[in-house]
Amino acid sequence: MKTFSPTLLSWYHQHKRDLPWRHTKNPYKIWLCEIIMQQTRIVQGLAYYNRFVETFPSPLSLARASEDQVLRLWQGLGYYSRARNLHAAAKSMNGKFPATYEGVRALKGVGDYTAAAICSIAYNMPYAVVDGNVYRVLSRVFDIHTPIDSSEGKKQFTALAQQLLDKRNPGDFNQAMMDFGALICTPQSPQCAQCPLRTHCQAFEKKIQAQLPIKGLKTKVTTRYFHYIYVEQGKYTWIAKRGAGDIWQNLYEVPLLEGKNENLPVKHVPAWFGTAKLVPIGKPVKHVLSHQIIYAYIYKVKVPLTRKVPNEFKKIPADSLSQYAVSRLMQKLLEQI
C-alpha cells in the first residue's frame, strides 16, 4: 500500500506524544528509554527514565556505578535482568556509545527491535522496528493470520515492516508505528472511528479486528508459594541476596521458605530461629509475573540478641533496610510490617 507510510506519518506529526527522549538524538538516552520502556507503561517508566538520566548522564557514569546502585534505582520496575544487562552493556562501551547497527545490536540485552529503534531514531538508519504494536497494526491492516510467535510469522512481519519503512524518515516512521499501536490500533476496543487507515484496513472491512493478531503458542504458567520471615533481633534484621538461576537475581530479601502450598513449611525454622514463634502478618499477596504466579506470605519472629545469625544471612540495622534493592513483591510485604 503506497499510502501507508505517508498516512501514518501525517497522523504522527499531528498526534505524537510529547516525550523527553523525542527531543534528543543522543543514542545513550534513547537506549536508556528503550530498555526502561520494555514491558512497562510510559506513565510508570517516565520517572525511572528521568532518574537514570539525572543519576547516570553518560555511559561512563553508569559503567562506574555498582550493581547495587543500579538495582536500587531500578527498584519497582520489574524484569530486573534489564537493569543488570544495562549495567553490563555500559561497562562494555569504554565510555562511548557504539555508532553502528552491529555495535548496538551486540550490546547485552539489546535485540533486533531495540537496535532498530536506537539506530533509526539516533542515527537515521533504515531499520524497521517490529514489536507487539507493529504486529497488531500490520496483521489488522493487511489481514495476516500467520501466528506472530512463529518463526514464519516473525520473518513475514519483519519483511513487511521493512518494505513499508520510510527510508528518509525511519526514526519518525518507527515511532509513528509505536504510537499508532498504543493510541489507535489498541489490543482491546481499537479506535477504528478515528483511524486514518481504516479505508484500507482489511480487518476493519471484515469486522475481525478482535481476532488479530494471532498467537500460536500458549505460555506455561508456574504457581509458587513464598513464605517470608521478618526477623527482629533488637534493632537489627536479617537479609539475604538472591542468587543466580531464578527471578530477582542479586536483589535482597528477608529469609524465605518456599513451600508447595499456603502452609508454612517447617524446613530450616528450628535451625534458624530455635523455638521462637513465627507470627503471620497482614494478608497474603498475589504477585503475577510473565510465567509465574506467586502467592506470598510474611511472618514476624523475635529472636534474642544472643542468637547466632545463620551463614546464609546478613545482619543489618533494621532502619537501613530501605537502602537495599528489593523486588516489588518484597516491598509490598515489608509495608505490612
N, C-alpha and C positions, 0 to 999 in steps of 0.2 A: 504494500500500500504506500504509494508515493506521498500521500498527505499525512501519514502517521507522524513523522518527526516534526514537520512544521506545525501541525496542530498541537502536538504535545508541548513543544517549546513555547508556542504562543500562550497556551494556558499557564505554563510555568512562570513566565515573565509577569503575568498578571496576579498569580495567586501563591507564589513561592513563600515558604515560611522564612521569617527573619531570624536566622540562627547565627551565633557568633562565628562559627567556623566557615560561614559563607562570605565572610568579609576578609578572608585571607587566602593566600596561595602557599602559605608555609606548610610544607609536606609533613613536618613533625606534628603540628597542631591538627592537621587533617587526619593523620594516623591516630592520634590520641582520640579524636572524635569517633572514628570508625570502630576502634576497639571498644571504647566505652559504650557505644550505642548498640553493640551486638546484643540481641535478645533483651533490649532494655527500652522502655518508653522514654521519649525525648524529655518529658516533663521531669522524670527522675534522673536521667543521665546528665542533664544540663548542669546541675550543681556540681556533679563529680568532675565534669569536663573543666569547669571554671576553677575548681580547687586544684586539679592536676596542672593546669597551665600556670597558675599562680605559684604553686609549690615547686614545680619542675619546669621552668620556662624553656629548657633546652634538652636535647638528648643526653648531653654530658651530665647535667644536674640529675636527671633520672637515673643514669647509669651509676652515679656515685652514691645514690641512696641505698639504704639497707633494704632487704626484702621485707622486714617487719614494718618499716616506714611505708613502703608501697602498699602492703596489705592493709595496714591501718587506715590509710587514706581511701582504699577501695571498699572498706567495710560496709556491708549492707547492700552492695550492688549485685552480689552473687556471681556464680561462674568464676571462681577465684583463679582458675587456670589462666584466664585472660590477663590478670594482673601479673602473675608470675612470668607469663610469656612476654608481656610488655616490658618488664624489667630486664629479662634476658636479651630481648631484641635491642634495647637501648645500650646494653653493655657491648653488643656486637658491632655497634656503629662507629666506634672510635671517635665519637663526638660529632659526627656528620651524618645526616640522613641520606640514604642512598638515592641516586638520581636516575636510575634505570629501572625498567619494569622487573628485570631479572633480580636486581639487587633488592627491590622492595618485596618481591614475591618470596625471596629467600629468608626474610625476617621470620623469626619464630612467632607462631600464632597468626601469620598472615596467609590467607588463602587466595584463591582466584578473585573472589568478589572484592575483598579488601584491597588487594593490589590494583585491581582495575579502578576502584573508586579513587584511591590516592593518586594514581598516575594520571587519570583523566582530569581530575579537579586541580591538582597542583602543577602538573606538567603538560596538560592538554594533549595527552597521548590517547590514541584511538582504541581504547579498550572498553567494551560494554560490561556493565555490572549485571549479574544475574543473582537475585535473591528472592525471597518469598513474594515481595511486591511485584517484581518483574514476572515471575511465574504466573501470578494471578492475572495481571493485565494482559499478557500475551496469550494465555490459554483462553481467556474470555473473548478477546477481540478476534482472534484467529480460530477459535473453536478447536483447540488442541486437546485431545483426550489421552495423550501419552502420559503415564504417571511421572510426576516431577521428581520422584525419588528413585527412578530407574536410571541406569546408565544411558539408555537410549533417549530418555526424556531430557536429561541434563545436556546431552550433546545437541539435541534438537533445539531446545530453548536458547542455548548459548549461541548457536549459529544464527538463529533468527534475530536475537538481540544485537549481535554484531552486524548483521545485514541492515538493520533499521537505524543503527547508530549514526548520529550526525557527526561526521568526521571533523567538521570545522569547529563544532562546539560540544565535544564529547563530555566535558565536565557538566555543563548545563543539562545535556540530554540525560545523563545518568541520574542527576539529582531530580530532574523532572519526573523520571520513571518512579523514583522512590517516593516523591511527594504525591504523585498521582495515585499510586497504590495505597498510600497511607490516608489520603483525604477523600478520594473519589471512588476508586475501584477497591473498596474495603472488603474484608473477608465476609462479614455479615452486612446485610442491608446496604449494598453499594448504591452510591448516589447517581443512579443512571439518568435521572431527570436533568442533572447538571453536567453530565459527561459530554465533552466536545467530540468524543469518538463514537458516540452511540449509533450514529447513522452508518458506521462501518463495522460495528461490533456484532459478530455472528451470534454470540451468546445472548445478547440483548434481543436480537431478532427472534431467536428460538426460545427465549424465556428460560434459559438454563444456567443463568449466572451462578445460582447457588450450588450447582453441581461441579463447578470448575474452580480451581484446578483439581486434578485427580491425584490421589496418593495411593500407591500400591502396597506399601509395607505398613504393618502395624507395630508400634513401639511396645516392647515388653516392659512392663512396669513392675518394680520390686517394692514390696512393703517391708519396712523395718521399724523396730521399736527401740528407742533410745531412752535409757534411764540415767539422768544426770544427777550428780550428788554435789551439792554446795557445802563445802567444809568450813565450819567456824572453829578456828583454833586461836582463841584470843583475838588479836587484831589482824590475824593472818587467814589466808585461804589457800587452797591448793589448785594448781592448774597443770595442764599438760599440753604439749604441742602435737597436733595430729601428724602422723607420718605419711609417707607416700603410698600410693596404690588405692586410695579411697577419696571420697569427697572431702573438701575443705582442707586439702593438704597444707601443712605448715601454719594453720590457724590454731588459736588456743581455745581450750575448753576446760571446764571443771571435770572431775572424774566421771567417767562414762562406763556404764554397763549396758551392753546391747543384749536384748532378750528376744525371745520368739513370740512374745505376746505382751499384753498390758501388765502382766505380773512382773514385779521386780525380781530379776534373777539374783540368787544369793551368792553367786560366784564372787570371790575376792572380798566380800564385805567383811567377814571376820578378820582377815589378814590386814585389811586397810584400816578399819575403824574399831576393831575389838568388839566390845559389847555395846558400844554407843548406839542409840536409837536413831533410825532414819525417819524423818517426818515428811510426809508428802506436802508440797507447797503448790497452791494455785490449781489451775486446770490444765489438763493435757493440751498440747499444741500440735495441730496437724500442719506439716510442712511439705509442700509439694515441689519436687524438682522435676526435671525433664523426664527422667527414667525411674524416679523413686518417689514413694510416698512415705514420709517419716512421721511416726507418732511419738512425740517426745514428752517425757515426764521429768519433773525435777523434785528433789528431796533436799532437806537440810539436815546436817548432822553436826553436833558439837563434840569435839574431841579435846582432851586435855593437852596443855602445852607440852607435857612430857611425851606425848605420843610421837613416835618416830615417823617422819614423812617417807612413804614408800619411794623407792628409787625412780619410779616412772613419773613422779610428780615433782613440781617445783613449788616451794612455799613463798608466797609473796604477800605484802601488805594488802589487805582487802580493799583499801581505798585507792590502790594503784591498778586495780583490775581493768579500769576503763582505758588504760594506756596500751592494752594488748589487743591485737586484731582478732576478732571472733566472728563466727558466722552470724547471719541474721537470726537464725533459729536460737543460737546461744544467747544472743542479745535479748530476744523476746522472753526467754526463760529467766534470765537474770533480772529482768524488770519485775518479775513476780516475787523476788526475794526481798 
